[in-house]
Amino acid sequence: MEAISFPQDFWWGTATAAYQIEGAWNEDGKGESIWDRFAHTSGKIKNGDNGDVACDHYHRYREDIALMRSLNLNSYRFSIAWPRIQPSGAGPSNTRGLDFYRRLLDGLLEAKIRPLVTLFHWDLPQALENAGGWPNRETADRFADYVTIVARALGDRISDWILLNEAVVFTTDGYLTGTKAPGRKSLPATLRATHTANLAQGKGFRALKAARPRARVGSAFSMSACEPASGSEEDKLAAERAHRFRNLWFLEPALSGRYPEAFSIFPSSLMGMKSGDLDQMRAPLDFIGINLYDRTVVSAPSAVARPFNPQLWLLPAKMERGTQGPRTDFGWEVWPQALYDTVMRITRDCHRPVIEITENGCSYGDVPAPDGAIHDQRRIDFHRGYLAELARAIKDGADVRGYHAWSLMDNFEWNDGYGQRFGLVYVDFKTQQRKIKESGKWFAEVARQNALR
């Protein structure tokens, strides 16, 4: 196989999130997050798991930086825990929380690894949820205050920032389906939450630029290639509506100061929109982060009489994960072309923006074999396929600057607890022993050569 080279100075990285790896959930002045509350509520997490200890990264970060060096990474995407900085989501900063991130950042810079820092990866301070959470538009102002604190305190060590991680997920799964923290189920609350998140993105962008004018600022968007289930015009229209909500609902407001036409009617009153909000949402992002795991097959809802479903009435698009390709142990379809299709669609529609793949990965439950190695060939095949499609997109004109595998190591996988393993590094959660999987060794060689062979 002929080698497929990537652009010079390409970022090879992995991604993590604070609640999923840090542990130390109530140490050194950290406040309670909605995930602390959710995971401590019976019946919310598989097997009764929680993130109290997780991967104990808070105490083992030096060991984890050494792992990154072994993987030849030159970029590491991680998140800062808001309640570690502001325990109640407002007011003065917690010095001990900031000091932890200073130590982590100094270790990364010493190892010549770029910190790509996410400011919000789902762990809202519980005190802000008590005040209404993301449906409360004041949360956008609290986020901007928090961004200012972090940018002033740590911005001398960070050049590249991500404002929000997957706003479409934390708003819909947190406030509509209730499968993730805080576990609410309300369509009006969800609509308000999406609007507040867009306000937060715009206000956070300006706050960061005010504190650190030379910073490069983006957001990480959960995206999926939305394909019509058939060639019918109805399914094509439904797929386009799905794309506008799934992929553009939090991107178009930032880039253009408007919402895409996704819904059957625009629910401005339910969203709590006010005069001037469209300007407040604008954020001329320096780069677009794409998190991609799957493709979505979309059909128009049947016209046959059924119990009234307000969600399908508002967004008339029946969305299902693809099922044609192989499945991961999470049941997610492996479909590498979805990455190419999504990157090229964003490239065409958004005037060739700078893109970073901020998450892409797979869950396979391979454990150490008798020889001690973790033979996870399926994960190698997964990344090889997606990287080949990413290289094709770059060849076809996409300005992609980096790829971050999810995840550095096995971790707490939200409401699935410790039952899913996404890492390039195996973690024994009883002993906290880490071991690089065969996929990690393979990825390290790809990063070293800056090429796929």
C-alpha positions in Angstrom: 0.0 0.0 0.0 1.4 3.4 -1.0 1.9 5.8 1.9 -0.7 8.6 2.3 1.0 11.7 3.7 -0.6 14.4 5.7 0.2 18.1 5.6 3.3 19.4 7.2 2.8 20.4 10.9 -0.3 18.3 11.1 -1.6 17.9 14.6 -1.8 14.3 15.8 -3.6 14.1 19.1 -6.0 12.4 21.4 -9.0 13.8 23.3 -10.4 13.5 26.8 -12.9 15.2 29.1 -12.4 16.3 32.7 -15.3 14.3 34.3 -14.4 11.2 32.3 -10.8 11.0 33.5 -9.9 13.3 36.4 -11.6 11.8 39.4 -10.9 13.9 42.6 -14.5 14.9 42.4 -14.6 16.8 45.6 -10.9 17.6 46.3 -9.1 20.9 46.5 -12.2 23.0 46.7 -13.9 21.6 43.6 -17.7 22.2 43.5 -20.4 19.7 42.6 -21.2 19.3 38.9 -24.4 18.1 37.3 -22.5 14.9 36.5 -21.6 14.4 40.1 -25.2 14.7 41.1 -26.5 12.6 38.1 -24.0 9.8 38.7 -24.7 9.7 42.4 -28.4 9.2 41.6 -29.5 5.6 41.7 -30.4 4.1 38.3 -28.9 6.8 36.1 -25.5 5.1 35.2 -25.0 1.5 34.2 -23.7 -0.8 37.0 -24.0 2.1 39.4 -20.7 3.5 38.2 -19.6 7.1 38.7 -16.7 9.4 38.0 -15.5 9.9 41.5 -12.1 8.3 40.7 -12.4 7.6 37.0 -8.8 7.3 35.7 -7.4 9.3 38.6 -5.8 11.7 36.1 -5.9 14.4 38.7 -3.1 12.6 40.6 -1.6 10.7 37.6 -1.3 13.4 35.0 2.5 13.1 34.8 2.2 9.4 34.0 -0.4 10.3 31.4 1.8 12.9 29.7 4.5 10.3 29.5 2.0 8.0 27.7 1.3 10.8 25.2 5.0 11.2 24.5 5.2 7.4 23.9 2.3 7.8 21.4 4.3 10.6 19.6 1.5 13.1 20.1 2.0 16.7 19.4 -1.5 17.8 20.5 -3.7 16.9 23.4 -7.3 18.0 23.7 -8.7 18.1 27.2 -11.3 20.0 29.1 -11.2 22.2 32.2 -13.8 21.4 34.8 -15.8 24.6 35.4 -16.7 23.7 39.0 -13.0 23.2 39.7 -12.5 26.8 38.8 -15.7 28.3 40.2 -17.3 25.8 42.6 -20.7 27.5 42.5 -20.5 28.6 38.8 -20.0 32.3 39.8 -17.8 34.5 41.9 -14.0 34.3 42.5 -11.8 31.5 41.2 -10.5 28.6 43.2 -6.8 28.9 43.2 -6.1 25.2 43.8 -8.2 24.3 40.8 -6.3 26.7 38.6 -3.0 25.4 40.0 -3.8 21.9 38.8 -4.3 23.0 35.3 -1.1 25.1 35.4 0.8 22.0 36.4 -0.8 20.0 33.6 -0.1 22.7 31.0 3.5 23.1 32.1 4.0 19.3 31.8 2.5 19.3 28.3 4.5 22.3 27.1 7.7 20.7 28.5 6.8 17.5 26.5 6.3 19.7 23.4 2.6 18.8 23.2 0.1 21.5 22.2 -2.7 22.0 24.7 -6.0 22.2 22.9 -8.3 23.3 25.7 -12.0 22.8 25.9 -13.8 25.2 28.3 -17.0 23.3 28.6 -17.4 19.6 28.2 -20.8 19.0 29.9 -19.9 19.4 33.6 -22.0 22.4 34.5 -21.7 23.5 38.1 -24.7 22.1 40.0 -25.5 25.4 41.5 -26.2 26.8 38.0 -28.5 23.9 37.3 -30.3 24.7 40.5 -30.8 28.2 39.1 -32.3 26.8 35.8 -29.3 25.4 34.0 -28.8 25.9 30.3 -32.5 26.8 29.7 -31.8 29.9 31.9 -30.2 32.5 29.6 -28.2 34.0 32.5 -26.0 30.9 32.2 -24.5 32.4 29.1 -23.3 35.4 31.1 -21.9 33.1 33.8 -20.1 31.2 31.1 -18.5 34.4 29.8 -17.4 35.3 33.3 -15.8 31.8 33.7 -14.1 32.1 30.3 -12.6 35.4 31.3 -11.1 33.9 34.6 -9.6 31.0 32.8 -8.2 33.0 29.9 -6.5 35.5 32.2 -5.1 32.9 34.5 -4.0 30.3 32.0 -3.9 32.1 28.6 -0.1 32.6 28.8 0.2 28.8 28.3 -2.7 28.2 25.8 -2.9 29.3 22.2 -5.8 27.2 21.0 -9.2 27.0 22.7 -12.5 25.3 22.2 -15.6 27.0 23.7 -18.3 24.3 23.9 -18.2 20.6 23.3 -21.2 19.1 21.4 -23.9 21.6 22.3 -26.4 19.5 20.4 -25.7 16.6 22.7 -25.7 18.2 26.1 -28.9 20.2 25.3 -30.9 17.3 23.8 -29.7 14.4 25.9 -29.6 16.6 29.0 -33.0 18.3 28.7 -35.0 16.3 26.2 -34.3 12.6 26.4 -33.0 12.8 30.0 -30.3 10.2 29.3 -27.5 12.5 30.4 -27.1 15.0 33.1 -29.1 16.8 34.4 -31.7 14.2 33.2 -34.6 16.5 32.4 -37.3 15.8 29.8 -38.8 18.9 28.4 -39.1 20.1 24.8 -39.5 23.8 25.8 -36.5 23.6 28.1 -34.4 22.0 25.4 -35.2 24.8 22.9 -34.3 27.4 25.5 -31.1 25.5 26.3 -30.0 25.5 22.6 -30.5 29.2 22.4 -28.6 29.9 25.7 -25.8 27.7 24.4 -25.6 29.8 21.2 -25.5 33.0 23.3 -22.8 31.5 25.5 -20.7 30.6 22.5 -20.9 34.2 21.2 -20.3 35.8 24.6 -17.6 33.3 25.5 -15.8 34.0 22.2 -15.7 37.8 22.8 -14.7 37.3 26.4 -11.7 35.1 25.4 -10.6 37.5 22.6 -10.9 40.4 25.0 -8.6 38.7 27.5 -6.3 37.1 24.9 -6.6 38.9 21.5 -4.1 36.5 19.8 -5.8 33.3 20.9 -7.2 30.9 18.3 -10.8 30.1 19.3 -13.1 27.5 17.9 -15.9 25.2 19.1 -16.3 21.4 18.8 -19.5 20.4 17.0 -21.0 16.9 17.1 -21.7 16.1 13.4 -23.0 13.2 11.4 -23.4 12.7 7.7 -27.2 12.9 7.2 -28.3 10.8 4.3 -31.9 10.3 2.9 -33.3 6.8 3.4 -34.5 6.8 -0.2 -34.5 8.9 -3.3 -37.9 10.4 -2.6 -38.1 14.2 -2.4 -39.7 13.8 1.1 -36.7 11.9 2.5 -34.3 14.3 0.8 -36.0 17.3 2.5 -36.1 15.4 5.8 -32.3 14.7 5.5 -31.6 18.4 4.8 -33.7 19.4 7.9 -31.8 16.9 10.0 -28.4 18.2 8.7 -29.5 21.8 9.6 -30.3 20.8 13.2 -27.7 18.1 13.8 -24.8 19.9 12.2 -25.6 23.6 11.8 -27.9 24.6 14.7 -24.8 25.8 16.7 -22.5 26.6 13.8 -24.6 28.9 11.6 -25.5 31.3 14.4 -21.8 31.7 15.2 -20.7 32.2 11.6 -23.7 34.1 10.3 -25.8 35.4 13.2 -28.9 33.4 12.2 -30.5 30.0 12.7 -30.7 27.5 9.9 -34.2 26.6 8.6 -34.6 23.2 10.3 -38.0 23.3 12.0 -41.5 23.4 10.5 -42.0 26.7 12.3 -39.3 28.8 14.0 -40.0 28.6 17.8 -38.5 31.9 18.8 -40.9 32.5 21.7 -40.3 29.0 23.1 -36.5 29.6 22.8 -36.8 32.8 24.7 -35.3 35.0 22.0 -34.9 38.7 22.6 -34.0 41.7 20.5 -30.3 41.7 19.7 -29.7 38.0 20.4 -28.7 37.2 16.8 -25.8 39.7 17.1 -24.9 38.3 20.5 -24.6 34.8 19.0 -22.1 35.8 16.3 -18.6 34.4 16.8 -16.2 34.4 13.8 -14.5 31.2 14.9 -10.9 30.7 13.9 -11.5 27.0 13.3 -14.3 24.5 13.4 -13.9 21.4 15.5 -15.7 18.3 14.1 -16.6 15.4 16.4 -17.8 12.5 14.2 -18.7 8.9 15.1 -21.4 7.8 12.7 -23.8 8.7 9.9 -27.5 9.3 10.2 -30.1 7.8 7.8 -33.1 10.1 7.6 -36.7 9.5 6.4 -39.8 11.7 6.4 -42.3 10.8 9.2 -45.1 8.7 8.0 -48.3 10.5 7.2 -50.3 7.6 8.7 -52.2 8.6 11.8 -50.2 8.2 15.0 -50.2 9.6 18.5 -49.2 13.3 18.1 -45.4 13.7 18.6 -44.5 17.4 19.1 -40.8 16.7 18.4 -41.5 15.1 15.0 -44.0 17.8 14.2 -41.4 20.5 15.0 -38.5 18.7 13.3 -40.2 16.4 10.7 -37.2 14.1 10.2 -37.0 10.5 11.5 -33.3 10.0 12.3 -31.6 6.6 12.8 -28.0 5.5 12.9 -26.8 3.7 9.8 -26.8 -0.1 10.0 -25.2 -1.2 6.7 -21.6 -1.2 7.9 -19.8 -3.2 10.7 -20.7 -2.4 14.3 -18.5 -1.4 17.1 -19.1 -2.9 20.6 -21.2 0.2 21.3 -23.5 -0.8 18.4 -22.4 2.2 16.3 -21.9 1.7 12.5 -18.4 1.9 11.1 -18.8 4.1 7.9 -15.5 6.0 7.1 -17.0 7.9 4.2 -19.2 9.7 6.7 -16.1 11.7 7.7 -15.2 12.6 4.1 -18.8 13.6 3.3 -19.2 15.8 6.4 -15.8 17.5 6.1 -16.5 18.3 2.4 -20.0 19.6 3.1 -18.7 22.0 5.8 -15.8 22.9 3.5 -18.1 23.8 0.6 -20.9 25.5 2.6 -18.7 27.5 5.0 -16.2 28.9 2.5 -13.3 26.4 3.3 -12.8 27.1 7.0 -9.9 25.7 9.0 -11.1 22.4 10.4 -9.7 20.1 13.2 -11.1 16.7 13.8 -11.6 17.1 17.6 -13.0 13.6 18.2 -13.3 10.3 16.2 -13.1 6.9 17.7 -14.6 3.5 18.5 -15.4 1.3 21.5 -14.1 -2.3 21.5 -13.8 -4.3 24.6 -10.5 -6.0 24.0 -8.6 -6.9 27.1 -5.0 -8.1 27.8 -4.3 -11.5 26.1 -2.2 -14.2 27.7 0.9 -12.5 26.2 0.0 -9.3 28.0 -0.8 -7.3 24.8 -4.2 -5.8 23.9 -4.8 -7.0 20.4 -7.4 -4.5 19.2 -7.1 -4.9 15.4 -10.6 -3.6 14.9 -9.6 -0.2 16.3 -6.6 -0.1 14.0 -8.9 -0.8 11.1 -11.3 1.8 12.2 -8.8 4.6 12.4 -7.1 3.5 9.2 -10.4 3.8 7.3 -11.4 7.1 8.7 -7.9 8.6 8.3 -7.8 7.5 4.7 -11.1 9.3 4.1 -9.8 12.4 5.9 -6.7 12.4 3.7 -9.0 12.2 0.7 -10.9 15.2 1.9 -7.7 17.1 2.3 -6.6 16.2 -1.2 -10.0 17.4 -2.5 -9.4 20.8 -0.9 -10.5 20.7 2.8 -8.2 22.7 5.1 -7.9 20.1 7.9 -5.1 20.8 10.4 -5.4 18.0 12.9 -7.0 14.7 14.0 -7.7 13.8 17.6 -8.6 10.2 18.4 -11.2 9.6 21.1 -9.8 8.7 23.4 -6.3 8.8 25.0 -7.4 6.0 27.4 -10.4 4.0 28.5 -12.5 6.1 30.8 -15.9 6.8 32.3 -18.2 6.8 29.3 -21.0 8.9 30.7 -24.3 7.0 31.3 -22.6 3.8 30.1 -20.2 3.9 33.0 -17.0 1.8 32.5 -18.6 -0.7 30.1 -17.3 0.9 26.9 -13.6 1.2 26.0 -12.6 3.9 23.5 -8.9 4.3 24.5 -5.7 3.8 22.7 -4.5 3.0 26.2 -6.0 0.3 28.3 -6.9 1.1 31.9 -7.4 -1.4 34.7 -9.9 0.6 36.7 -9.2 -1.4 39.9 -5.4 -0.8 39.9 -5.3 2.2 37.6 -2.5 0.5 35.6 -2.2 1.8 32.1 -1.0 -0.2 29.1 -0.7 1.0 25.5 -2.9 -1.1 23.2 -1.7 -2.4 19.8 -3.8 0.4 18.3 -1.9 2.9 20.3 1.4 1.6 19.0 0.0 1.8 15.5 -1.2 5.3 16.0 2.1 6.3 17.4 3.8 5.2 14.2 1.3 7.0 12.0 2.0 10.2 14.0 5.8 9.7 13.8 5.7 9.3 10.1 2.9 11.8 9.5 1.6 9.3 7.1 -0.8 6.4 6.8 0.7 3.2 5.4 
